[in-house]
């Protein structure tokens, strides 16, 4: 829950020194003022607590007009309605917050009048009650010095827009005396906020700017749709799923990818012709070299050798394998290399 100061500042701060401020067009007051003091004998006199729940205050666009009625259990209703304040002691005959001329501390003077409805024979206007009932009191309550200056020794009524609190005193003459506004405050309505933290235009969140959706890399999602964001495997393309062979999956569904064929191999490790091992060449591996002789000495197998199935070479009976002129060959046993 935001504080009153946060609620008001969310709307006022940008225009704090320019009084074209506008939060709620009309805000409700709440809390109690106190009208009581000690007489010479030490007794508390005055009308006591005054409930401001029924009073509202307008913004600068409505000239800050106060309206509605406060309530005192001792003198009844106290009106702030301009239509019921005609004939006040000093014009203007209304109660209003002066949004234009801010005080040095940023507070706003509340000027004008209120009146106790008990002064009338009935209701809150028309013929006054008999003097025997009301005495010489006319029921007027001044919110500020009629001359426009602060009361001597005290402050006139003020409103602090950063806290929503009222302060200062109104003067109700012989019956009410000083009415202390400490404890009275503006009940600021919740200001609708957009998802980006800005105040909703005209208090309507449906008029908020669209939410810009982001991809994982912080870029704006294509068409504001995160499903179209690039993926890690193919960052230059939308989120596309791929088959094992690297081709895009049909309908972006890997379960629809074709099953890669099994590459069948022949015994020598080569791919089977037409992927059919039945077509592989069978039999011993034929090589022109003798597997039991050093390879570097051979360009072809020695002439006249006997080859075994494993590629080894031997000489016929009566001959032996000799290294002759840099190569092996079968020769008679008595032949020596020169």
N, C-alpha and C positions, 0 to 999 in steps of 0.2 A: 504494500500500500504506500503510495507516494505521500509525502507531507504536503500541507497546504502550500508551503513556499515553492515546492517543486511544481505543483500543479499550476500555480499562478505564473511562475517564472517561465514555464514552458511556453506560455503565450505572450507574456509581457516583456520578456527580457530584450527581445530584438527592438522594441519600440519604447523602452523605459523612459527615455528622455524626449520622446515625441508622443504627445498625448493623442494618438489616434489608436490607443490601445483598445483591444477588444478581446475579451475572453468569453464568458457566457454573457448574453445580452442582459440577463437579469440573474443576480445571485441572491440566495437566501442568507439572511442573518441568523445567527444562533447565539445562545448564551444569555447571561443576565447582567444587567447594570444594577448599581446600588445607589439608592437615594436615602441616606441616613447620616445623621451627625449627632453629636452630643450637645445638649443644651447646657445652660449655666449650672443646672443641678446635677449634670452628669447623666441625664437620661437620653436614650437614643430617640431621636425624633425624625420624622420624614416618612416617606411612603414605602421604604424598604426595597425589596427586590423587584426588578422590572424585567419581564421575559420578552426578548426581542425575536422570538421564533417566527412571528407573523410578519416581519418586516423584510422587504427586499431592497436591493440596491442595483441600479443600472450601470452599464459601462459608459465609456466616453461618448459613444454614438447616441446614447439616450440622455446625455448631459448629466449622468450620474445620479439621476433622480431616485430618491428613496420613496417607497410607498408601502402601504399595508399598515398594520396596527400592532403595537406592543401591548403588553398586559401587565397591570399592577393589581394585586389582590386588594389593595386599599383604595385606589382611585379608579380602577377599571381600565378601559381601553385608552390608549394614547395613539392618536392618528398621525401618520406621516404623509397622508394623501394630499396632493396639492389642491384638489378640488374642495377639501375640507379645511384649508388653511387660509382662505381668503379673509382679508381684513386684518392680517397680522400687524403687529406694532411697527415693523419696518420691512419694506419690500427688499428683495423678492420673497413672496409668500409661498415658499416651498422648502423642502429639505433636499439637499443635493451634495454629492461629493464633487469637489472642484478638481477635476482631472487635469486642467490646463496649468494651473499655477502650483506646481509641486514645491514643497518645502525643501530646504537645503538637505535634510536627511532622507529625502525621497518620499516622505509621507504626504498624504493628501488630506486637506482640510475638508471637513463636513460642515456645511453652513446651512443657515436658515432656521426653520421652526418646526415644532411638533405641538400638538395640543391635546389636553385631556378631554375626552368626550363627555365626561361627567359634568362638564360646564353647561351642557345643553339640556333642555327640557326632555328631549328624547333623541335617540340616535347620536350622530356626530356632526350635526349641522342644524341650522334653523334657529329657533328661538332659544335664548339662554335660559338656564334654570334661574329660579328666584334667588335673590341675594340671601334670603334666610337660609338657603341650602348651601350656596357656594361661598358666602361671605363676599369679600371684595376681590377674591382671586379670579382672574380671567382665564386660567387654565393654560396660558402660553408657556412653552418651554423653549428657550433659546439654545440652539446648538453651537452658536459662536457669538462673539461680541458683535452686536449690530453694526458697530463701526468697521468691522472687518479685521480687527486686530485681536490678538489673544486676550483672554480674560486676565485681569490683573492678578498676579500671584499664582495662577493656574493655567493650564492649557485648555483651549477649546477642543471640541471633538475632532479627532484625526483617525485616518485609516492608513495602515501600513500595507502596501500591496505585496511586499515580499513575504509577509507572514500571515496576512489576512486578519490581523488583530486591530481592534479599535482601542483608542486611549483618549484621555482627556475628560472634560466635564461639560455637561450642559447645565443651564440654570433655569430652575423652575419656580423661582421666587418664593413666596411665603409658605407654600404647601410642600412642594417637592424639594426645594433647596438645590444643592449640588447633586446632579445625577452622574455618577462615575461610570464611564463606558468601558472601563477595564473588565474583561471577561466577555465582551461582545466580540464576535468575529464573523467573517464571511465564510459560509459553507460553500466552498468552491466545488462545482460539479467535476466529476472525472473527465479529463480532457481526452477524447479519443486519439490514440496514437497509431501511426502507420507502422508497418513492420520494420521500416528503416529508421524509426525513432523520431520522425517528424510528426508535427501535429496534423491530424486528418483535415483536409480542406472542408471548411464549413461543418466541422465535427462529424463528417460522414466518412467512415473507413472504406466505403465502396468507391470513394473518389481518390483513394490513395494511389500513388504510382505503382505500376506492376513490380513484383519482386523479380529481380534479376537473378536467375539461377546460374550457379557456377559449376564448372567442371572441376575435377580433382586438381588440375594444374592451375586453377585460379582464373582461367579464361571464362568468358561468357558462354553458356551452353548454346549450341546452334538451335535457333528457333525456340530458345528458352526451354529446351527439352534435354534434361541430363542424359536421357537414353541415347542421344545423338552425340554425346561427348566422345572424343578419341579415347581408345583404350591403350593400355601399356604396350601391347604387342604390335600394334599398327597405329601409331600416334597421328599419322597423317590422314587417317580415314575415320569415319564414324565407328562406333562400337560394333564391329563385325566379328562374328565367330568364324573360325577357320577349321577346315578338315586337316587331317594329318599330313596330306600332301601339299598343304599351303594354299589350297583353293578355298574361296568363301563357301561356307556351309549352305546348302540349299535351304531357302527360307530362314536363314540365320539360325538353323537348328543342327547342331553337330550330330544328333542321332540320325539325321538323314544323309550323312556323308557316306559315300561308297566305301565298302570294305576293301582295303588295299589287297591285291593278290599276293599269295605266298610265292616267292621266287624259289623254285626248286633247283637243286644243285646236283651235278654229276659227282662221281667219286673223286675226280681230280680237282673238285672245287669250282669248276666252271658252271655257268648257267646251263640248265638242261635245254636242249633245242625244243622250241615251242612249249617250254615249261613242262616237258614230258621226260621223266627220267628213263623211260623205256627207250628213248632215242639216243641216250648217252652211248659213247663208244666204250665197249668192254674189252677186257684182255689186258696183258701186261703193258706197262708203259714202255714204249719203244724210244730209245735214245741212241744217237750215233756214238755216244761216249761210253767208256767203261767206268762204271761207278766205283770200282776198286782201285783206279789209277788216278794220280793227280790230274786235275782238269787242265791246268796250265800247260801240260805236255801234249795235249791232244787237240788235233784239228778234226780228225775222224778216228773211228775205232781202229786199232791195229789190224793190219791185213792178216787174214787167215786165222783169227782168234775164234775161240768157241765162247758163245755168250749164253749165260743162264737167264732165267726169267726175271731175275732181280737186277739185270744189267751188268753183272760182273763178267769179266773176261778171263779166259785161260788159254793156254797154248795146246796144240795137239801133242800127242805122245812123241817124244824124241826132240821136242823143242821147248825152249824156255823163254820167259819174258825178259827182254833186255832193253835198257835205255840206250838207244842208238841215235847219234846225231840229233840229240835234243828231243827224241820221242821214243815211246815204248814200241817194241815190235817183237814178234816171235822169231827166234833164231835158233840155230843149232847150239848145243851146249858148249861146244869148243870155241865158239866165236867170241872174241873179246873186242871191246870198244877201244879204238885208237884215238 
